[in-house]
Every structure is written in C-alpha cells, then in structure tokens.
Amino acid sequence: MSYPMASLDSVNLLSEAAFGCEHLAALLSKDEKTAGQFKVEFRKKDTLLAPYSKPEAVAVQTTGLRTVESLKPKFHCLSCSEVCLDIERQAHTAETGHVFYIESRTRFVHCQKCGDFIYDHGLERLRGPTGKFQTRDGRSIWAEDSASEVYVKNNAYKNPCAKRGARGVWNMGQTCYQAVIVQAFLHDPSLNAYFLAGGHDVHTCQEDKCLACATAEVFMEFNSGERNEAVSAATLLYNGWQISADMSGYRQQDAHEYFQFLVNGLHSCTPGHTESYDKKCNCFFHQVFYGELRSSVKCHKCGQTTHTYDPMADLSLDVQLQNKKRKLGRSTSSTTGTLLGCLDSFTASEDLHADAAYHCEKCGNTPQRASKRLQIRKLPVVLCMQLKRYEHTSSSSEKMDGHIDFPLTLNMLPYTVKKDNPPVDMSEYMYDLSTVIVHNGTMDTGHYFAYTRIGNDKWVLMDDNKVLNASVADVLRQDAYLLFYSLRSLRGDDKKR
C-alpha cells in the first residue's frame, strides 16, 4: 500500500503537544542557549550510538562468576558524560539534577522525573544527517516528511508527567480473572484507606493463609513509590488455592465468582466478624460490599404482603429478561439494551404461576395467585453488578454477546424500598462508575480486561501488566460483563440506606 507524502507545512499544522513531556518543555523553553546545548549533546550521543546495532559483544568468562552487567542496556546522560545502568539513574539524578538519558540499544530518550521513556518530535528530527534513522538492515524507516510522521502525530497520546496511579497486575497463567478484580479493588478509595491505614494488621494476624493479609500486600506494593512496573498478586492467588479447591489450579475462572469468593474471604478474615444471618455484621467488608434485598410476595385474593430479607454482595441482572417476557406475552417494554432497563426488570413485580404457587396464611394456607417483587433495602458502598451473559439449559450452555448501555452516573433510588417513602437524601443513592470488566471469548475460553477510573475523569485500560490510556467513549462502548459503581458520598449510616 502506498501513502501520499506529507509536506512539512502540513505536518507543522498538526495539533500535538510541543514537547515530549513537561520536564523537557521546561528545559527547551528556558532560553535559546540552553536548548541549543541540549540539542547538540543529544545529536552527539545519538550519532555515537548510531546506527542501531546488536547488544554489545562481551567476552564471556570461562571461570569464576559470570557478570551480566555488560548484557544490560546503558543509559547515557544527556547533560554530562556519565553512563549509568538502569538501577544507577536515580542516584545520578539525585546527585546532579540531570534528568534526561538516551538508552544505548534503542536510543530512546528517558526522563527520570517521569520514570518513563518519552517521545519528542523535535528531537526525532535531529537524528542523522537528513533527519532519518536506520533499522538494523539499513532501511530508512523515518523521514521528516513521511506519512509515518503524520500518522504518529495524529495518533500518539501526549500525557502529563507524574505518577498516575496506574500499574498493571501480572498474569501468572490464565489468572486474568483475578487481575481485573484486583484492579477494581486497588482503585477504590474506601479500600485504599482501609488497607493503607493498617485496617488489617498483617503483623498480628493469626489467620492461616489469610486473604486479607495477601490483599494488603498487593495494596502496599501497588502504592509503593519505588517501582512503576506491574504488581504481583501471587500470594493472594496461592492463599486462594489453599482455601478453595474450586479456585485452585491454572485454569480459567469466572471473574464474578472470584469477586464473590474474595469478598467472602475478606469478610471471614476480619476479626470480630459474624457469619450468622440473624446477627448484623459490622466488619469493614460487610459494610462496604454487602447490601440487603427485600423480597415481597402479595396475595391477589386478600392483599396481604409478606417480606423476607437476604444479604447481597452484588446484583446479577438478566440481560435477556425483557426478551423472554415479551415471548411469553407478559411485557410490552422495548427496553432491552440498557442497564436501567435491566434494573427495572430486576425490581419489577412478577406474577407467580402454578408451578410456584403461593400458599397464603391469611387465606387458610391455601394456594392463591400472587405476585413477587425484589427491591433493595440497603445499598453497599461498592455496588457490583453482573450482566448475566452465560445461559445454561439442560442441553447446552452459551454466552450471550451484545452491548448493554450503562451510565457514568447511576441513581439507585428507584430500585430501593425508599422509592415510595420520600423525602430522602439523594446523596445516599448516587453512584459513579469506577470499573468496567469485559470478557472476550467463548464459554470455555477467553480473556478478561478492565477499564478503571483514576481520579475524577481519567480512564485507563488494564490488560494484565499492560496499561493504556482510554477515553470515556472507549469505556462506554464496551460489552461489559461486570460493572463496579462507588457511592459518591459516604454521609449517613446504614440504617438510612
């Protein structure tokens, strides 16, 4: 395929950040002399390292200990003659204030303040006598007027420097189901406050194979300022294997089931928790993740309504419920493709039929026509909703694909028992989307990845150890499997929700 060549004028009109990062911008914008000296040094170091070559040849020792330092890439300081290994850059920057380095093998520019490699269009045009650099086979793959330059400028992300709180989680062999749930937890402010403030004391905990201790370990590693690579949840995985045979082994698990397993495990590891449904549990995880459902059955003959209450750690919503109801002639609603439609169906009154006849005590314990309705009596702080995409019958199981619209902000009041009892404090019912988990693949195989909100308006794609920026549009177009919403305000107590 051939591409039209772009002129320099058209390239210069493209909208992009002027520099590779804010620290480079500060240096090159300081004054003409400073910028000129830096560019000269960059060109000098780049020329000495060019053309691209294989890793430096080394003489391998035949006796004694073999050193591997000569096999590692080196970083040439762009402000002096110092040459550092990766682990030595930080000390050199702290001692000299020098920030920028060029890596010996790829010739990429590294900003120590960003803690990452950066791409600067202006510096790239300084490479070589004609603004080109060479690949190992000698072919030119870059020119200042090439269509590739236009493509890069149009599609490259220019991000502000500084740590963005975005680190991946290593996949340890089909453990993507764990990675996405861990990411959802790592970016929840309530859980961060709990684990980083010592809510679970790992030093005094006596629980064997404690999931809370292992989770605290992940939180501490994730929030460590010393590293920026992906974190490991190996201890959490191992402890889960020891606790549950169903969760053990290197086979794909369901992310929803792992969420339930982890929440229940954290609850069980908390000192002072209670397992009795008759006694209210005040442990942290029960308050954050558990809500309560009210099931109401109304007798059509006498009008008596009876209520039962059950704890809930999430809502499982049937994405095909409206279709099924229409086929049975019991619904005329056209709302089939939205989360709100799924919630409406979940909390709608439904007639009980003969195969589930209701025996009314007031009517002499005789079978009567009745209707049943589910509503939420108590909302959790972190609300997880599963869009049920797996359908099991006696003869087969299948995954139902298709997009379900979901909002960034969710008002849960219409789905609670408080709906018909105003006035209410609306702050206790407003939720913000925090994580979207997607499953690509079939019933038996596939891959999980997550979109997670960082801060107020930044979204990132978490794909195991890979982290990429994402837009709101990217998030909202996903075929979600699990949705995590966080309560916007923590004012009020459990009795009010």
Long-range contacts (C-beta under 8 A, 24 or more apart in sequence): 3-147, 4-147, 5-145, 5-146, 5-147, 6-145, 6-146, 6-147, 6-149, 6-150, 7-145, 8-144, 8-145, 10-150, 11-144, 11-145, 11-149, 11-150, 11-153, 14-150, 14-153, 14-154, 16-121, 16-153, 16-156, 16-158, 17-158, 18-122, 19-120, 19-122, 20-109, 20-111, 20-118, 20-119, 20-120, 20-121, 20-123, 21-111, 21-113, 21-114, 21-118, 21-120, 21-161, 22-160, 22-161, 23-99, 23-100, 23-111, 23-113, 23-114, 23-161, 24-100, 24-109, 24-111, 24-118, 24-120, 27-99, 27-100, 28-122, 38-78, 38-79, 38-100, 39-123, 39-126, 41-78, 41-79, 42-78, 42-102, 42-109, 42-123, 42-126, 43-126, 43-127, 45-76, 45-78, 45-102, 46-102, 46-107, 46-126, 46-127, 47-128, 49-76, 49-102, 49-104, 49-107, 50-107, 50-127, 50-128, 50-133, 50-134, 51-133, 51-134, 51-136, 51-138, 52-105, 52-106, 52-107, 52-133, 52-134, 52-135, 52-136, 53-105, 53-136, 54-136, 55-105, 56-104, 73-103, 73-104, 73-105, 73-106, 74-103, 74-104, 75-101, 75-102, 75-103, 75-104, 75-110, 76-101, 76-102, 76-103, 76-104, 77-101, 78-102, 78-109, 107-133, 111-161, 113-161, 114-161, 114-162, 115-163, 115-228, 116-228, 119-152, 119-156, 121-149, 121-152, 121-153, 157-469, 159-469, 163-225, 163-228, 164-454, 164-458, 164-460, 165-454, 165-455, 166-452, 166-454, 166-460, 166-462, 166-467, 167-222, 167-228, 167-229, 167-230, 167-231, 167-467, 168-229, 168-230, 168-231, 168-462, 168-463, 168-464, 168-465, 168-466, 168-467, 169-230, 169-231, 169-232, 169-233, 169-462, 169-464, 169-465, 170-230, 170-231, 170-232, 170-233, 170-234, 170-464, 170-465, 171-464, 171-465, 172-232, 172-233, 172-234, 172-237, 172-250, 173-250, 174-250, 174-251, 174-252, 175-233, 175-237, 175-250, 176-447, 176-448, 176-449, 176-464, 177-252, 177-253, 177-254, 177-255, 177-258, 177-448, 178-233, 178-236, 178-237, 178-240, 178-253, 178-258, 179-233, 179-448, 179-450, 179-462, 179-464, 180-255, 180-435, 180-437, 180-448, 180-449, 180-450, 180-462, 180-482, 181-255, 181-258, 181-259, 181-262, 181-437, 182-218, 182-233, 182-236, 183-435, 183-450, 183-452, 183-462, 184-259, 184-434, 184-435, 184-437, 184-450, 184-452, 184-482, 184-484, 185-215, 185-262, 186-218, 186-219, 186-222, 187-434, 187-435, 187-452, 187-453, 187-454, 188-382, 188-434, 188-484, 188-486, 189-486, 190-288, 190-381, 190-382, 190-486, 190-490, 191-219, 191-288, 191-382, 192-219, 192-223, 194-284, 195-219, 195-220, 196-220, 196-223, 199-284, 200-269, 200-270, 205-269, 207-269, 209-238, 209-239, 209-242, 209-243, 210-239, 210-269, 211-236, 211-239, 211-240, 211-243, 211-262, 211-265, 211-266, 211-268, 211-269, 212-265, 212-266, 212-269, 212-270, 213-239, 213-269, 214-238, 214-239, 215-262, 215-266, 229-465, 230-464, 230-465, 240-265, 252-444, 252-445, 252-446, 255-437, 255-439, 255-448, 255-481, 255-482, 256-314, 256-316, 256-386, 256-481, 256-482, 259-313, 259-314, 259-384, 259-482, 260-313, 260-314, 263-289, 263-290, 263-313, 264-313, 277-311, 287-380, 287-381, 287-494, 288-380, 288-381, 288-382, 289-313, 289-380, 289-381, 289-382, 289-384, 290-380, 291-376, 291-377, 291-378, 291-379, 291-380, 291-383, 291-497, 292-376, 292-377, 292-378, 293-374, 293-375, 293-376, 293-377, 294-374, 294-375, 294-376, 294-377, 294-417, 295-372, 295-373, 295-374, 296-372, 296-373, 296-374, 296-375, 297-352, 297-358, 297-370, 297-371, 297-372, 298-349, 298-370, 298-371, 298-372, 298-373, 299-358, 299-360, 299-362, 299-363, 299-368, 299-369, 299-370, 300-368, 300-369, 300-370, 300-371, 301-360, 301-363, 301-368, 301-369, 302-360, 302-362, 302-363, 302-368, 304-360, 304-361, 304-362, 309-377, 312-376, 312-380, 313-380, 313-384, 314-383, 314-384, 314-385, 314-386, 315-343, 315-346, 315-383, 315-384, 315-385, 315-386, 316-385, 316-386, 316-388, 317-342, 317-343, 317-345, 317-346, 317-385, 317-386, 317-387, 317-388, 318-342, 318-345, 318-346, 318-388, 319-387, 319-388, 319-389, 319-400, 319-402, 319-404, 320-388, 320-391, 320-400, 321-345, 321-346, 337-402, 337-403, 337-404, 337-405, 338-404, 338-405, 338-406, 339-385, 339-387, 339-404, 339-405, 339-406, 339-407, 339-410, 339-483, 340-407, 342-387, 342-404, 343-414, 343-415, 344-414, 344-415, 346-374, 346-415, 347-373, 347-374, 347-375, 347-376, 347-414, 347-415, 348-373, 349-373, 375-415, 375-416, 375-417, 375-419, 376-412, 376-415, 376-416, 376-417, 377-416, 377-417, 378-494, 378-497, 379-412, 379-416, 379-428, 379-429, 379-487, 379-497, 380-487, 381-486, 381-487, 381-490, 382-434, 382-484, 382-485, 382-486, 382-487, 383-412, 383-431, 383-484, 383-485, 383-486, 383-487, 384-482, 384-483, 384-484, 385-482, 385-483, 385-484, 385-485, 386-481, 386-482, 387-480, 387-481, 387-482, 387-483, 389-439, 389-481, 390-443, 397-443, 398-443, 399-442, 399-443, 401-479, 402-479, 403-477, 403-478, 403-479, 404-479, 404-480, 405-476, 406-433, 406-436, 406-476, 406-480, 406-483, 407-433, 408-432, 408-433, 408-472, 408-476, 409-433, 410-485, 416-497, 425-491, 425-492, 425-496, 427-488, 427-489, 427-491, 427-492, 428-487, 428-489, 428-491, 428-492, 428-496, 428-497, 429-497, 430-487, 430-488, 430-489, 431-485, 431-486, 431-487, 431-488, 432-485, 432-486, 432-488, 433-475, 433-483, 433-484, 433-485, 434-484, 434-485, 434-486, 435-482, 435-483, 435-484, 436-475, 436-478, 436-480, 436-482, 436-483, 436-484, 437-480, 437-481, 437-482, 437-483, 437-484, 438-478, 438-479, 438-480, 438-481, 439-481, 448-481, 451-475, 451-478
